[in-house]
Amino acid sequence: MTNDTKIALITGASRGLGHALALALAPTHHIIAVGKTVGALEELDDLIQAQGGQATLAPMSIQTEAAMQQLCRSIHDRWGQIDFWAHTAIHAAPLAPANAMGPKDWSKSVDINVNATAQLIPMVAPLLRPTAHAVFFDDAAVGQKFYGAYGATKAAQIALAKSWQAESANIGPHIHITTPAPMPTSTRARFHPGEDRNLLTDPADEAKRILADIF
């Protein structure tokens, strides 16, 4: 890597859209891939290296505040700043009526989708150049029946992102909020088992569309 190498942080890079974004960015960025599944991160690293790119693997949970603090400090010490952050990590609680949500599912949804995001933004923000881009992902399912835990916590996450977007409008970084097309991800499979996945958008195609809109 040279001093001109661009750096992209992907939280939730193990699979799905995060995985696809990492691969799409790898030709132009050094990828910092955060995820809980070591094997999936290693497979991602192999794919990135196969196309001539480089990655730093960070097998950790975004819920572990101390680990994320250490990662951000390491990023600062090694590279100073980053150019791109995509926050794709999400918890998809089982579908359930609002009056029958399990307390464990609700608590985990709040911890991952809201609390972890609220902790990450202040950690990552100082690393982002004024010209950098950060991306959050909305979901059209918010407010639909049976999506109470997921929808409420996803809405809270996006509310945080919208506030940061408004606060950064004149000074940077550039905060983007986009709604991806339905994709055959493990998250969607939890909500729609048995769905014809051939009718859904490939994550690689969606990653390219999202990046084209940003850059």
C-alpha positions as CSV (number, residue, x, y, z in Angstrom):
1,M,0.0,0.0,0.0
2,T,1.0,3.6,-0.6
3,N,0.2,6.8,1.3
4,D,-2.5,7.4,-1.4
5,T,-4.3,4.1,-0.7
6,K,-7.9,4.6,0.1
7,I,-9.3,2.8,3.1
8,A,-12.8,1.3,3.5
9,L,-14.3,0.1,6.7
10,I,-17.1,-2.5,6.4
11,T,-18.9,-3.4,9.6
12,G,-20.8,-6.6,8.8
13,A,-18.5,-7.8,6.1
14,S,-18.9,-11.6,6.6
15,R,-21.8,-12.1,4.3
16,G,-24.6,-10.4,2.3
17,L,-24.4,-6.8,1.2
18,G,-21.4,-6.1,3.4
19,H,-19.5,-8.9,1.7
20,A,-20.5,-7.7,-1.7
21,L,-19.5,-4.1,-1.0
22,A,-16.1,-5.2,0.3
23,L,-15.5,-7.1,-3.0
24,A,-16.7,-4.2,-5.1
25,L,-14.5,-1.7,-3.3
26,A,-11.4,-3.9,-3.2
27,P,-9.9,-2.9,-6.5
28,T,-9.7,0.7,-5.3
29,H,-9.6,0.5,-1.5
30,H,-7.8,-1.4,1.3
31,I,-10.7,-3.2,3.0
32,I,-11.0,-3.4,6.8
33,A,-13.6,-6.2,7.2
34,V,-15.4,-6.5,10.5
35,G,-17.5,-9.6,11.2
36,K,-18.1,-12.3,13.8
37,T,-17.5,-15.3,11.5
38,V,-13.8,-16.0,11.1
39,G,-14.2,-18.5,8.3
40,A,-16.4,-16.1,6.3
41,L,-13.9,-13.3,6.7
42,E,-11.0,-15.6,5.6
43,E,-13.0,-16.6,2.5
44,L,-13.6,-12.9,1.8
45,D,-9.9,-12.2,2.2
46,D,-9.1,-15.0,-0.4
47,L,-11.5,-13.4,-2.9
48,I,-10.0,-10.0,-2.4
49,Q,-6.5,-11.2,-2.8
50,A,-7.5,-13.2,-5.9
51,Q,-8.5,-9.9,-7.6
52,G,-5.3,-8.2,-6.5
53,G,-6.7,-6.4,-3.5
54,Q,-5.7,-6.3,0.2
55,A,-7.8,-6.6,3.4
56,T,-7.3,-6.4,7.1
57,L,-9.6,-8.8,8.9
58,A,-11.2,-7.8,12.2
59,P,-13.1,-10.8,13.6
60,M,-15.1,-9.2,16.4
61,S,-18.6,-8.2,17.4
62,I,-19.7,-4.6,17.0
63,Q,-21.4,-5.1,20.4
64,T,-18.0,-5.4,22.1
65,E,-17.3,-1.7,22.7
66,A,-13.7,-2.2,23.9
67,A,-12.8,-4.3,20.8
68,M,-14.3,-1.6,18.5
69,Q,-12.4,1.1,20.4
70,Q,-9.2,-0.8,19.9
71,L,-9.9,-1.3,16.2
72,C,-10.5,2.4,15.6
73,R,-7.4,3.3,17.5
74,S,-5.4,0.8,15.4
75,I,-6.9,2.3,12.3
76,H,-5.9,5.8,13.4
77,D,-2.3,4.7,14.3
78,R,-1.8,2.9,11.0
79,W,-3.6,5.0,8.4
80,G,-4.7,8.2,10.2
81,Q,-8.1,8.4,8.4
82,I,-10.5,6.4,6.3
83,D,-12.4,7.2,3.1
84,F,-15.5,5.0,3.4
85,W,-17.6,3.3,6.0
86,A,-20.5,1.0,5.2
87,H,-22.5,-0.2,8.3
88,T,-24.3,-3.3,7.2
89,A,-24.3,-5.3,10.4
90,I,-27.8,-5.9,11.6
91,H,-29.8,-8.3,13.8
92,A,-33.0,-9.8,12.3
93,A,-35.2,-10.9,15.1
94,P,-37.9,-13.5,14.3
95,L,-41.1,-12.0,13.0
96,A,-43.7,-11.7,15.7
97,P,-46.8,-9.6,16.6
98,A,-46.0,-6.5,18.5
99,N,-47.9,-7.8,21.5
100,A,-45.9,-11.1,21.5
101,M,-42.3,-10.0,21.1
102,G,-39.8,-12.1,23.1
103,P,-37.8,-9.9,25.5
104,K,-34.5,-11.5,24.5
105,D,-35.2,-10.8,20.8
106,W,-36.1,-7.2,21.6
107,S,-33.0,-6.7,23.8
108,K,-30.7,-8.2,21.2
109,S,-32.3,-6.0,18.5
110,V,-31.8,-2.9,20.6
111,D,-28.2,-3.8,21.4
112,I,-27.0,-4.5,17.9
113,N,-29.2,-2.3,15.7
114,V,-29.3,0.8,18.0
115,N,-26.8,0.8,20.9
116,A,-23.9,-0.5,18.8
117,T,-24.6,2.0,16.1
118,A,-24.8,4.8,18.7
119,Q,-21.4,3.7,20.0
120,L,-19.8,3.3,16.5
121,I,-20.7,6.7,15.1
122,P,-18.6,8.7,17.7
123,M,-15.8,6.2,17.3
124,V,-15.7,6.2,13.5
125,A,-16.5,9.8,12.8
126,P,-13.1,11.2,13.8
127,L,-11.5,8.7,11.4
128,L,-13.5,9.9,8.4
129,R,-12.0,12.6,6.1
130,P,-14.2,15.5,5.4
131,T,-14.6,14.2,1.9
132,A,-15.3,10.6,3.1
133,H,-18.5,8.7,2.7
134,A,-20.5,6.7,5.3
135,V,-23.5,4.6,4.3
136,F,-26.5,3.3,6.3
137,F,-29.2,1.1,5.0
138,D,-32.9,1.7,5.5
139,D,-35.6,-1.0,5.0
140,A,-39.0,-0.7,3.5
141,A,-40.3,-3.3,6.0
142,V,-40.2,-0.8,8.8
143,G,-43.7,-0.4,10.2
144,Q,-45.1,-3.5,8.5
145,K,-47.0,-6.1,10.5
146,F,-44.8,-8.6,12.5
147,Y,-41.7,-6.5,12.0
148,G,-41.9,-4.8,15.4
149,A,-38.5,-5.6,16.9
150,Y,-36.6,-5.3,13.7
151,G,-38.6,-2.4,12.3
152,A,-38.5,-0.3,15.5
153,T,-34.7,-0.7,16.0
154,K,-33.9,-0.2,12.3
155,A,-36.0,3.0,12.4
156,A,-34.0,4.2,15.4
157,Q,-30.7,3.4,13.7
158,I,-31.8,5.4,10.6
159,A,-32.9,8.3,12.8
160,L,-29.4,8.5,14.2
161,A,-28.0,8.4,10.7
162,K,-30.3,11.1,9.5
163,S,-29.3,13.4,12.4
164,W,-25.6,12.9,11.6
165,Q,-26.4,13.5,7.9
166,A,-28.0,16.8,8.7
167,E,-25.2,17.8,11.1
168,S,-22.5,17.0,8.5
169,A,-24.1,18.5,5.4
170,N,-21.9,21.6,5.3
171,I,-18.7,20.2,6.8
172,G,-18.5,16.5,5.9
173,P,-18.2,13.6,5.8
174,H,-21.0,12.7,3.3
175,I,-23.6,10.6,5.0
176,H,-25.7,8.4,2.8
177,I,-28.9,6.6,3.6
178,T,-30.2,4.1,0.9
179,T,-32.8,1.4,0.7
180,P,-31.4,-1.7,-1.0
181,A,-33.5,-3.9,-3.2
182,P,-34.6,-7.2,-1.7
183,M,-31.6,-9.6,-1.9
184,P,-31.2,-13.3,-1.1
185,T,-29.4,-12.7,2.2
186,S,-29.5,-14.7,5.4
187,T,-31.4,-11.8,7.0
188,R,-34.1,-11.9,4.4
189,A,-34.2,-15.7,4.6
190,R,-35.2,-15.4,8.3
191,F,-38.2,-13.3,7.4
192,H,-39.2,-15.0,4.2
193,P,-38.4,-18.7,4.3
194,G,-39.4,-20.6,1.2
195,E,-39.3,-17.4,-0.9
196,D,-38.2,-17.8,-4.6
197,R,-34.7,-16.4,-4.2
198,N,-34.2,-16.3,-8.0
199,L,-36.5,-13.3,-8.1
200,L,-34.3,-11.3,-5.7
201,T,-31.4,-8.9,-6.6
202,D,-27.9,-10.4,-6.4
203,P,-25.9,-8.6,-3.6
204,A,-23.0,-8.0,-6.0
205,D,-25.3,-6.1,-8.4
206,E,-26.9,-4.1,-5.6
207,A,-23.4,-3.2,-4.2
208,K,-22.4,-1.9,-7.6
209,R,-25.6,0.2,-7.9
210,I,-25.2,1.7,-4.4
211,L,-21.5,2.6,-5.0
212,A,-22.4,4.1,-8.4
213,D,-24.9,6.3,-6.7
214,I,-22.3,7.5,-4.2
215,F,-19.3,7.9,-6.4
